[in-house]
Amino acid sequence: MTSTALTGTAARNGVRGSLRKVRGLSFAIAMAFLATGTAQAAEVLTHHVRDAVSANTAARVGSLPANQVMRLDVVLPVRDRAGLDAFVAEVTNPASPSYRQYLTPEQFTARFGPTQADYDAVVSYLAGFGLRVVGGSRDGMDVQVSGPVSAVEKAFNVKMRTYQHPTENRVFFSPDREPTTALATPLWHVSGLDNYSLPHPLYVKKSDYAKANGINPEAVVPHATTGSGPSASFLGSDMRAAYYGGTALTGAGQNLGLFEYEGTDLADLTTYFKNVNQTNSVPVSVLSTDGTSTSCLYKSGCDDTEQTLDMTQALGMAPGLSSLVMYVGSTDTAIISAMTTHSPLPTTIGCSWGWTPADPSTLDPYFEKMAAQGQTFFAASGDSSTWSRRNEAWPADDAYVISVGGTDLVTASAAGAWKSETAWVDSGGGISPDKIAIPSWQKLSGVINTSNKGSTTLRNGPDVSANANFTFYTCADQTSCLANEYGGTSFAAPMWAGFIALVNQQIVANGGTRVGNFNATIYPQNITSTYATDFHDITSGKSGSYSAVTGYDLVTGWGSPKAGLITTLQQ
């Protein structure tokens, strides 16, 4: 295993040239940006102020100190959004002559990204207020800046206030109004203006679950009995045996990415493989997308359980990957921007974190960019059962991602074949609480019906699923390893990312192009006779308001993968 820490993004494509232009600005030009004032303010196209602030349900505490340094990620809008929507619809449509005719990041920028002039104008504007450009790129559609609160307030015409969180015992910061600028054109979003929602990993510890529900941990669920790990717990390689079952495909030639809000200690990954008598041969690296530390030491208060289990599940499913890169950042736009521009491009991605954005459309330009570039993005559906405003569904309920639910898997033996599977009792799913419109592929006759109780107007989830029960072996935090203690859809998302690496390997070997976002492909296929060949249809068990039923359902989606799906997705 090769461990590499890649840090710093200030030199990414486009920034250096823009900074040279900033240094050459005369004082008069710089002041021209300021002189336009708020009378001609350009809007920012997404929403930023939380409902708790705008509705005055969060009591104001004070203001952020004027000299406190903030780090923001300023995102530019795509050009020709209607054209991008049309392109994505065609490139993901199996009936279209443009099916899987993907763009490179450079081609995407030339066709849909910001112009060089617009990008330079944003860099110049921000620098004119004393904000230091520290990262971002034109290809990534973002400019990362650092500077004092006073500069942020002037640049975006806001006041940075502090408020008592209405549901958590902490104070959060937020702008008092929607940001505007004196730019001639609008921005898309400004990430980092509030910390109302703190991202959290989507795993569950059995002992914590038992305590919260007032029951004995042993009563939560039986231990795994057929895994290859200590105490018969499941390893990532057991999931490969159950869902793929072959040996020919290993993910060779494919690059897998993991979306993470915290770094890791790769010694924990080494411990895992050492303890289970396996060897990892995939180069693993950790990339800071915005200056966030790539280190995660438990003695310093950082927990890398999520990050390590993400790696073990992806590597277990695809042990021959060309690379696995963990993309670490403090804002969602910085992380996903890097994922759409990094070389080599991660073609299959797992995200096992949940958070609530001020605007659920914030990442849509990047999700569409991924679809246009042939990248497959999986998001864990959550571990709090039925989706609601209280049980965070995002980003799993976004129409541009593939949402992954949870199951309870039994195998025939250690490293053995699939035997049976039921719905996991805590699998996240349901109808989009963010009111995201139902995508075209869920409108197909036979998908939503009275049996699964789905919505005919809003996005339903999950799309697919895999094992998420408390049956895994994990190592983390430079302490001890645990068997049958952790579960969650956070295991299932990287598992699926690894499975699609196998699919892409086979497609490329046959002279084809990688699968990309396959929802528009599998939904019409699964209402035909190929469904039984491609998926384990989970028909028993329930989670919250929904039950697993024949065909698509709002607990397990279409179910877990069979090896036959690899063949079907080649077509």
N, C-alpha and C positions, 0 to 999 in steps of 0.2 A: 504494500500500500504506500502510495506517495501522498504526503501531506503538504499542501502549499497554501500559504495565506496570501491572498491578493488584496491589497488595500489601496484606497485612494482612487478618486474618479475625476479629479480636476483636469486631467489631460485627455479626457475622452474626446472623441471626434467633434470638432466644431467649436470647442470652448476656447482653445488657444487663439484661433484667428479672431474670434469675437472680442477677446480680452485685449488683443493688440489694438483693435479699433477703439476700445474704451480708453486706453491710455493716450490715444491720439486725439480724443475729443477736446476741443477748446472749451474754456470756461463758459463762453457764451452758448455753445451748443448744449452743454450739460444743463445750464440754467433754463434753456428753452423747454426742457422736459418738465421742469418744476413750475414754470410760469403758466402752463396751460391750466393748472389748478383743477378743482373738482367740478367746475362748471361744465367742462367737456369730458367728464369722467367716462372711461370705457368700463363696461361691466366685466365681471368674471362669470363665465357661463354656468358654473355649478354653484350649488348651495353650500354655505359654510357655517352659518349660525345655527346652533342646536336649538331644538324646540324648547328645551328647558330654559334657554336664555331668552329667546324671543317671546315666550309665553310667561316669563317672569316666575317660573316655578323653581328656579335655582336662585337662592338668595345671593346677592352680590356681596363679596367679601372685601375686595379692594382692587388694586391694579398691579400689573407686573412692573417691577422696577425698570426705569427708563434705560438703565445701562445693562440690564440682563441680556445676554447673548442668545439669540434664537437662530435655528437653522431651518430653512424652508426649502421646499422643492416647488418651483414655479413651473406649471405645465402649460404648454401652448396647445391650442386646438388643432385638430387635423384640418387639412384643406379638403373641401368637397366631401362633406360627411355623407351626403346622399349617394355620391359616387362610390364611397367606401362601402356603404351598406349594400349597394347593388353588387359590388365586386365580391364581398364576403358571401352573399347569397349564392352567387354563381360558383365560386371556387369550392364551396362545401356541398354543392348539389350534384349528386351522382348522375343526374340526367343532363347536366350542362356540359358543353364542349370545353368549358374552362375548368372543369372539375380537377382539383389538385394541381392547378397550374399556379403555384405559389410565387410570391415575390420575395426577393432578398431584402434585408433591412435597408440597403441603399436604394433599391428600386421602390420600396414603400415610401421612403423620404421624398424621392423625386416626384412621386405621383400624388401622395397624400400628406406628407409631412409639411412642417412650416417652411416657408421660403427662407433663404439665407438672410434676406433683408429684414424679415420679421423677427427672426431669431436674434440677429445683431441688435435690433431696436430694443428688444426686451432686455438683453444683457446690458446695453448702454443705459437704459432707463433705471434698472436696479442699481447699477454701479454709481449712477448720478446721485443716489440717495445715501451713498456710503456703504451699501451692502457689498460684501466681498463675494465674488463668484468662486465657488469651491468645487463645482462639479456639474454634471449634466452634459447633454450633447444635443445637437440638432437632430440626429438620428433617433435619439431617445425622447425628443420633444419636450425636454425639460432643462431648466437652469437652476442649479442648486446654489443657494446663497447663505451667507452667515453675517449677522450683524446685530446691533443693539435693538431693543424694543422700540426706542425712539425713531430709528430709521425705518423699521417695519411699519410703524403707525403712519409715518409720513408717506411712504411709498404706496400704501394701500388704503389710505384715508379711513383708518379705524383707530379705536382705542382698545388696548389689550387689557381686559379685566379679569379678575379672579372671582369664582363663584363656588358656593357649597354644592357639592354633587347631590342631586335629589334622591339617589338610591344607594350611594356608596359613601363610606365614612372618609371622605377626602375632599380637597379643594382642587378644582380644575381651572384652567385658563381658557379664554375664548375671546374672539373679537366681539365688539359690541354691536357690530352691523356687518352687512355684506361688504367685502372688499371691492374697491374700484381703483382704477389707475388713470393716469393722464396719457396713456398710450393711445395711438390712433386706432388700434385693433384690440378686440377683447382677448383675455386669457381664458384658459379652460379651468384651471384649478390652482389653488395655493395650498399645498400640504404642509402641515406643521403649525397651523394657526390655532389649533386647540388640542387638548389631551382629554377630552370628555370620555372617549371610549378607549380603554387600554386593551390591546390585542392579547388573546390568551390561547394557549395550545388546546387542541381538541382531543385530549386523552382524558381518561378517568382512572383514578386509583381506587381499587376495590375497597380498601380499608376506609378511604374517605367517603365513598359512596355509602358504605354500610353505616358509618357514624351519622351521616346526614339523614339517613332513613331509619335510624334507631334499631338496626338489626345486626346479627352476628355476621362478620365477613364471610364465614363459611356458608352462610345461608344465601349469599348473593347469587352464586352460580357454582356448579361443580368445577373442580379443577379439570384442565385438559388431561386426557388420558392417552392420547395417541401422538403427541408431539415428540420431536427428536431432542428437545432440550432438557435441562434439569427438571425433575418432577414432571416429566412428560409434557412440558410446555412447548408451545409452537415456536419455531424459528422461521426466519424469512424463507429459508430453503424449503420448509414444509408447505408454505403457501405456493411456492413454485411447483412442487410436486402435485398439489391438489388441483391447482387451476390450469397448469400447463401440462405437466406430466411427461414431457419429453426431455431430450438432452441436446438436440441439434442447435436450438436457438438460445443464445446467451445475451443478446443485446449488443453484440459486436458491431462496432462502427457507429453506435448511437451515443448521444450526449444527453444526460438527464439532469434536470435542475430541481432544487428544493427551495421553496419560498419560506424564509425564516426571519423572525424578528429579533432573534438572539443568536450569538455564535455558539461554539461548541469546544469541547476538549477532545480531540481525536484519539486521545489515549483511551477513552471510554469505548470507542469503536474497536480499537485493538483488543481491549479486554473481552468484549463480546465474542469476537471470532476466536480468541485464544481459549476461552472457557468452553466453547462448543466444538473445539477441535476442527475448525474450518480456517481457511485462508482467504483473505480478500486480495484480489489482484487488480482491482479497479483504482486508477488514480483519483483521489478525493482531494478537493480543494475548497477553501472557504473564501468567498469574495465579499468584501465590504462595499456596498453600493453607495454609501453616503457618509463614510467616515465612522460608522458604528463599529464598535470593537468586535472582532471575530473570536475573541476569547470568551470562555464561559467557565468560570471556576466556582464550585459550590461554596468554598470558603469565603468567596467574595459576594455571595448572595445570588449567584446565577445558577439556574437549573437547566441542564441540557438533556433532560429525559426525552422531550419531544424531538429535538434535533437528532439525537442518536437513534431513536427508534425509526425515524423517517429514513435514515440511511440504511439501517439493517433490513427494513422491508423492501426498499428499492433494490439494494444489492442482492438480497436473497432471491428476488424474482428475476433479476437480470445480472448475473455474476460476471458477464463478459463485456460490460459497458466500456466505451472508449474513455468516458470521464463521468464523474459525478461532481457537480458544483453546488455548493450551498450558498445561496444569495442572501446576504444578511443586510438589513437596514432598519431604520427607525420610522420611515414612512412608506406606505404601500406603493405610492407612485415611483419612488426612487428604486425600490426593489424590482418592480415589474418593468420599469423602463430599462434597467440593466439586462433583464431577462430577454428583452426583445432586440438587444443590440450586441450582446456579448459574443465573442468568437472564441471557440465554436458555439454556435447557437444551440441552446438547449431545446431539443425537439419534443420532449415529453417532460411534464412538470407536475410536481405534487405540492399542494398547499394544505397544511393541517392546522391552520390558525383561523380564529374567528374574531371579528370586530364589527363595530357598527359605524359606518362612515356618516358624515353629515348629509351626504348626497350619494345614493346608491348607484348613480350613473358615473361616478368619479373615474372608475377604471375601464369603462366601456371602450374608449378609443384604443387602449392598450389590449384589451381582450379581442377586439376586432382586428387589431394589428397582428396578434398572435394567430388568429384564424387565417388571415391573409398570408402569413409567412409559414403556415403548415405546422404550427406548434400546438400541442395538446395540453390543455391546462385542466388539472383535476383539483377540486376543492372538497374537503371533508364536509359532510352535511351536518355534523354536530352530534352531541351526545346527550341532549336534553329532550329527546322525544319530539313531539309535535312542534313544528315551527310556530312562533308567535312573536309579537313585538318584544316580549321578555326573553324568549329563547332565540338568541341571535341565529339568523339563517345566512347572513351575508359573509363571504361572497358566494356561498353555495346556491343561492337562489337567483344569481345573475344569469340571464339568458345566454350569455356567451361563454359560460364555463360548463364543464361536465361535473355534476354533483355526485358524490360517492357516499352511499349509506352503509349501514352495518348489518352483519349477519352473525349467526352462531354456527360455526363450522365443525363438523366431525369428519375425521379421515379414517380410512380403513386400517392404517397402521402408522408407525413412525416413518416419516418421509414417504407415506403411502398416498394412494389415490383418494379423491373426493368420495365421501360416503353419503353424507346427508347435510342439510343446511336449513336453518329456520331464521326468521327475522330476529334481529337483536332487539331486546326490549327497550333500549334507549336510542335506537337509530333515529337521527334527525331527518325530518321530512314533512311534507305537507304542501300548503299553498303559500306562495310568496307573501310574507308580511310586509315586504317593501313595495308591494303593488306593482311588481314587474309584469308586463303583459305576457300572455302566453305566446311562446314562439311557434312558428309555422309547423314544425315537426311534431309538436304536441297536439296540434289541431287535427291530425290525421284520424280518420275514422278507425275506431278500434283501440285507440290509446286511452282516452278518458271515457269512463263509463260509470254506471251506477254501482258497480261492484267495488271499484277503487276509490270512488267518491272524490275524484279530482275536480279541479276547476276548469271550466271551458273558456275562461277569460284571463286568468292569471297563470304565471309560471308555476309548474308543479315540480316537486323534487322528492327524492333524488333521481338521478338517471340510471345509475348502476350501483353495485354494492360489492362488498367482500367482508371477510371475517373481521369482527371488531370486539368479540367477547373478551372477558378477562382470562385469556388463555395463552399469553405471550411471555417470552423470556426477554428481559430488558437489562441493560447495564447503563449506568449514568452517574454523574456527579462525583466521580473519582472515589466512590465508596463501595457499595456492594451491588451485586446483581440480584434480580428478583424474578421468580417464576410465578406465573398465573396471578399476577397482581395488577397489571395494567391492561386496559382495553380502550376502545374508542375508535371512531371513524378516522382518527389521525393515523391509524395503522393501515386502513383500507385505501386511502388516497395515494400514498407512495407505492403501495402494492400495485395499483392500477397503472401508475406511471411506469413502473418496471415492466408490466405486462405489455404495454404499448411499445416499449423499446424492442420487445421480441417481434411484435407485428411489423414495426418499421424495418427491422433487420431483414425479415423475409420479403417484404415488399421491394426493398432496394436490391436484394439479391435477384429478384425476378425482373429487374429493370423498371420498376415503378417508382412512384413518389410517395413519401410518407403520408400517414393517415390524417394528421391534423385533427381539427375538431370534428369528431365523428357522430355527433348527435343527429345531424341531418341525414346521416347514412344509416345508423342502426335503427332509428325509429321506424322508417318505412320497411326495412328488412325484417324487423321483429314482428310485424303484423302479417308476415308471410310464413311459409313453411320452414325457413332457415332458422327461426328462433330456437327451436329445440336443439339444433346443432351447435349454436353459438353461446347459449347462456344456460346456467342452472336457474330455472324458474323457481323462485322461493314462494311457496304457497301456504306456509303455516307460520304462526306467530303474529304478534302485533306490537306496535309501539304507539302509545298514546291514543290518539283518535282514529288511527288507521291500522288496518290489518293487511298482511301479505295475502295476495289473491293470485289466481291464475293470470299470467300476463303482467302488464305493467301495474305497479302499485306505488303508494306514497310512503312506503317504509323501506323497500329494497330496490325500487326502480324496476329495471328489467332483470335484475339478479346479478349473479357473479359469473365470471368468464369461464368458458370452456376453450379448449385448444382449437375447436372448430372456428372460433371467431377470428383467429389469425388468418385462416384461409378466406373467409368471407370478406374481411376488410382489405384483401388484396385486390378485389374486383373493382 
